[in-house]
């Protein structure tokens, strides 16, 4: 990706969709985007879709509604949820090369988070009640992280890292801004090289749809990027490199984002570097306390 314009990296809702897919971001399908992908599949009641994980491993994440997934001669029932703000959800991991059929008697929308992979792993159903939930930050920086596909939470995959974050209206998230765009291991500090996808949904208010903001800035002169953009439900922001964050949820509108990460390193790891001008905020969290609007799912 040679351009630094916001439009290169902020993909509005529906702008990449076709057929039953509202969003299509495939690794290798756009210049400079190599490792990660995301598809958001919308199924009408009784609808179904056949998906082949060509060269990628995937996690099926119901956004709203329930679905059945058939893969490798077995069927898995994902109980889903009413919406992304309601609770964690069952998710299904499928290895590279899998052919799966998603069907939904009641209809719904289902994210497929993908990453380029070569390893041979097992199909795994992770139940909602087994998803590790972390309350992170403090005060107006409090957010909830559902670590269904995070390193250390589920490691039965090759390169994919995935989680989802709930940020209450008026709060800041992905703060301090941080980066993971180079490999560093100097004995005192480690950083992993990872692409990242942010897929957003914003809770409606009494007068209509909500909104939030996303920022990405350059971490070096050799790879310019400058994104400060309003995000709404169904929008996606690509982070190929750079400091990403803060993300801000407008007051009255809770913010959800699904993060999908992967990179070129052999080790599947999530090691980050805080923006040096912002890392101090971590020291304020304990005194600020946890936002009482957030509880574990």
N, C-alpha and C positions, 0 to 999 in steps of 0.2 A: 504494500500500500504506500504509494508515494505522496498522495495528497494529505493535507492536514485539516481539511474542512470537516465540519461537524457532520455534513451529509454523508460522508464516506463511512462513518462509524455509527451514526444514529439511524436505525432502520425503523420507520414508523409502522404501526400496526397495519398488517395487510399488504405492505409494500413488497414483500418477498414471497407471498403466498400463491398457491395455485391448487386447483382441485379441492380436495378436502383439507388441505393444509393452509392454515392462516399464516404460518411462518416457515420458511425453509432457509436454513443456513447450513451448508455442507462443507466439510473440510476440503480444501483444494478447489472449490468452485468459484472463489474470488481471489484476486491478486493478493498475495501476502498472507492469506488465511489458510493455515496448514493443518492444525491438529484437532480442532473442536468443531462440533456441530450441534444444531438444535432444530427440531421440527415440532410444530404445534399442530396436532391433528384434531379437527372438529368432526364429531360423528353425530348424525341425526339419530333419534331413537330407532333401534334396530339396525343401525349401520355397522359396517365393518371395513377394515382396510388391511391389506397384506403388505408387510414391510420386510425388506431384506437388508440386513446389516452388512453391507458390502464393505469390507476393509475397516469396519468400526465395531466397537463394543457400544452397548447402549443401556440406559436406564429409562424405563417407562414410568412417568410421574403423572398421575391424574391431577389435573388442575381443578376441574369440577366434574362430578359424575363418577360412576363406577364402570369398570370394563373387565372383560375376560380376555386373557392373552393365551393363545395356543402356540407352543414352540417345542420342537423336538418330540412331538407325540404326546406332550403333557399339556394340561390346561390349568391356568392360574387365575384365581378370582381376586381382582384388586378392588377393595371395597370403596375406594375413593372418598370424596367429601363434597359438601355443598359448594364450597369455594376455598380458595387458598388461605383465607384468613381464619377459617373455622378450626383447623387442626392439621396435624401431620397426616400423612396418607401412606397406605401401602405403596411400595414401589417394587419394580421387578428389574433385576439385572439380567441381560442376555449377552453372551459372548460374541466375538467377531464371527461373521458368516452366518449367523442365525437367520432363519426365516420365521417370522411371527405373524399371527393374525390377531388383530385387535377387534373386538366386537363389544358393543354397548347397547343392551336392551333399552336403557333409559336415555341414552345419548349423553354427550359430554365432550370435554376438551382434554387432550392428553399430550403432555410434552414428552418428546424423545430426546434425551440428552446423549450426545455421542462423542466419541474420541477415537482417533486412529489407533489401532491396536494390532498386535500379532499374537499375544499370549492366548493359551487355551484355558478357560475358566468355566465354572459351572453356572448354569441358570440358578438364580437365587431370588427367592421372594422375601422381602423385608417388610414385616408388618408394622403398621403405624405405631403400635405400642412399644416397639423395639427401636424406634428411631431416637438416637440421643438428641436431646434438646438442651441448648445452652443459652442462658441469659447473659448477654455480653454488654459491656459498657456500664454507664451510670448516668443518672440524671437525664437530661435531654439527649444524651448519646446512647441510651439503652435501646437494644434491639434483641430479637429472639432468633436464634440460628438452629435450624433443623438439619442435623448433620448426617443424613441418610447415606450419603456417598462420600463423606470426608475421609481423609487419611486417618487411620486409627479407629474409625467407626465401622467402616466396611472396606476391607482390603482384598476381597476376592475378585479383583479386576486388574487390568494391565496398566492403564494410564489415566483413565477418567477420574476426575474429582468433581463432585457435585453436592450442592447444599441449597437450602432456601432460607431467606431472611425476611422477618417481619419487622418493620419499623413503624411505631405508632405515629399518628399525625403530629407534626410539629417537631419531631425528633430528627437527629442527624445519624447517618449510618455510613459504613465504609470510612470511618473516621477514627483515628487519623488516616489521611490518604496514605497509600502504600503502593509498592510495586513488587513485581516478580517477573522481570524481563531480562535477567541475565543469570548465569550460574556463578555463584560466589561460594567459596568454602575456604576461608582464610584461617580457620582454627578458632576464631572468635565469633564469626558471623557467617550464616549460610543464607543463600537466596536461591530459589528455584526459577527456572525459565518456564513460564506458563502463559499461553493465551487465556483470555477469559471472556465469557459471554454473560451479560446481564439481561435477563428477560423480565420485564416489569408488568405488574398489575397494581392498579391503584383503586382503593375503595371509594365507591361513590359517596357523595354527601347528599343532604336533603334536597339540594337544588340541581343535582346532576353529577357528571363525571368529575373525578378528582385528578390531581396532577402532583408531580414532584420534579426534582432536578437531579441531574447527574453531571459530574465533572471528571475529565481526564486531562492531564497536562504532561508535558514532555519531561522525561527524566534525564535527558541529555540532548545536546545540540545536534547530534548525528541522527536522531530519530524524532523529528518534530511531530507533535500532536497537540491539539488545543480544542477540547470539546467542553462546552457548557450548554446543556440543552434541557428543555422541558420534556418530561417523559409522562406518558399516559398508558392506560391498559393496552397490552399487546405490543408495546414498543420494545425494541431490542437495541442494546448498545454493545458494540464490539470493542474490546480492549486488547489490541495487539501488543502494546507496550505502554510504558509511562506510569506516572502516579495516577491512581484512580481513587475517586472520592474527593471530598465528601459527596454523599447522596443525601438529599433532603426531602422529607415528606411534608407536604403542605399541611398546615394545621387543619384538623377536621377530616383528613384523608390518610388512613393507614396505607403504607407502602409495602408491597411484596416484590422481591426479586429472586429469581432462580439463577444461581451461578453455575456455569459449566467451565471447567478448566482442564487443560492438558498441555504437554510440552514435549520437547525433544529428548529430555533426560531419560536415562535408563531407569533411574529410581523414581518411583511415584511419590512425590513429596510436595508439600506446600510450605515453603519457607519464604518469608516476606521481609521487606525493608520498609520501615516507616519513613514518611516524609520528615526530614530533620526539623522543619519548622513547626510540625504538628504533633510529634510523638509525645510531648509533654502532657497532652490531655489524658493519657492513660493514668497518670498520677492523680487525677481528680475524681476518678470514677468511684472509688470506695467512699469518699466523703459525701459525694452527691447522692449515693444510694440508688436503688433500682426503681425504675419507673413502675408504679403500682399497677399500671394497665397491663403489664406483661406478666404472665405466669406460664409455667411449663405446660405443654399440651397434655 
